[in-house]
Amino acid sequence: MNKDLTSDADTAARRARYGSLPERIRFEDMTEEVEAAPGGGANASYDPEGGWKYYSCLALDLGL
């Protein structure tokens, strides 16, 4: 029985120090629906002639 009193005192001290957990957030409140452009938009197009602009090579960067 003495252990229950100690446990209750520890629980009360812990609640006084840390408080309680925040309220739960529903899954519906965490998600957002946004309509996407068909085909990925203007940024999704592939340009084979402009591909060299984005080529990266460590050897070329170092001048080797």
N, C-alpha and C positions, 0 to 999 in steps of 0.2 A: 504494500500500500504506500509506503514511503517513496518508492520508485515512481509511482504515478504523480505524486505531488512535485517531485523533482522534474519530471518530464513536462508537467504543465507549466512550471516556472520557466523551464528552458524554452518552451514553445512561446510563452508570453514575451520573454526577453527577445527572442528572435523576431517575432512579429513587430515589437516596438522598434527594433533597430532597422529591419529591412522592409517592413510594411508587407504588402501583399502583391501578388502577381497582377499585371495589367489585364484588362478584360480581353477575352478572345476576339480575334478579328475573323469575320466570316470569309470564306473563300470568294464569294461574290464581290466583296469589297476590295479584294486584293487584285482582281483582274479587270482589264479594260478591253473592250472590243473596239477595234479601229478598222475601218474598211481600207483594204490595200488596193493599190493601183494594179490593173491587170498586166501581167508580163513583167512585173518588178519595177516599172517606171522607167524614166529616162536614164538612170544610172546603171541599169542592168544590161544595156546594149554592149555588144563586143565590137571593138574597133581594132582590126588586125594591124592597120598601118600606124596607129598611135600606141601600140603595145610596147615599143622600144622605150617609151618615156618612163615606164614603170619597171624596167629591167634592173635588177640589182645583183651585183657580183662583188664579193669581197676582194678578189684579186684585182678587178678593175678599179675598185675604190682605192686600193693601196698603190696602184700604178705598176703592178707586176706584169 
